[in-house]
Amino acid sequence: MRNGKLLAGLLAFATLGLAADPFVGTWKLDTAKTKYTTGTPPKSQTVTIKEAGADLDVNVTGTAGDGSPITSHYTVPAGGGAGKIISSPYDGVNSKRTSPSERSVDYSKGGKVVYKTASKLSADGKTLTVKAKGTNAMGQSVEGTNIYTKQ
């Protein structure tokens, strides 16, 4: 009986270790809750995050406030670090995992960080709040908070 409890405890712990990254999923922008103090928020945006080995594969699509398309695709290490741009108006991306439910991402052009985001998951994992500041993909100065819901 004692060995059975030990085995059950080890299996439960192992299962937690294999759990998917909480940021993984499809996230849709809630335009009614998204607020900007500078610049114009996107009209629509979907962020799809998938696990790809030790990396997160991030694909962003949508429509900017001016009606132009938004597209960006990159990978970053799940634990944080320099990522790889696949297609994006930025030429560099670097992420940092600040806690199990928080992540920051810096986007750069010409080696200079021009746009920063700080993301936080809600306790239930259904809402992603992303504070953004800097020069967006359209070259506009922006500062605001994007609210996404998990699909």
Residue, then its C-alpha position, 0 to 999 in steps of 0.5 A: m500500500r505504501n509503495g502504491k501511494l508513492l507510485a501514485g504521487l510520482l505519477a502525479f508529479a510526472t504528469l505535471g511536468l509533462a503538462a502543456d505550456p499554459f500559453v499554448g492555444t489560440w487567443k482572440l483579441d477582445t476589442a471591447k476590453t482592449k484599451y490604448t493610451t497612445g496609438t490605435p489598437p488592432k481591429s482584430q487579432t488572433v495569436t496561435i501558440k504551439e509547442a515545437g520541441a523546446d520552443l513555442d511557435v507563435n503566429v499572429t494574424g489580424t487587421a491593424g487599426d488602419g485596416s492593413p494586415i497584421t502578420s508575424h511568425y516566430t519561435v522562442p524558447a519556452g523557458g526564455g531566450a533569443g528566438k528565430i523570426i520566420s516572417s515579421p516586420y521585426d528582425g529579432v525577438n527575445s522572450k523571458r519567462t518571469s513566472p509560470s503565468e507571465r512572459s515578456v517579449d522584446y522585438s527589435k529592428g537593427g539590433k535595437v529593441v523597439y517594441k515590448t510586451a508583458s503578458k500575464l495569464s489569468a488564474d483560470g488560464k482563459t484570459l491573456t492580458v498583454k501590455a504593449k509599448g513601443t513602435n508597432a509593426m506599422g511604425q506607429s508609437v503605441e502603448g496599451t493593454n490587449i485582452y485576449t480570450k482563449q478559444 
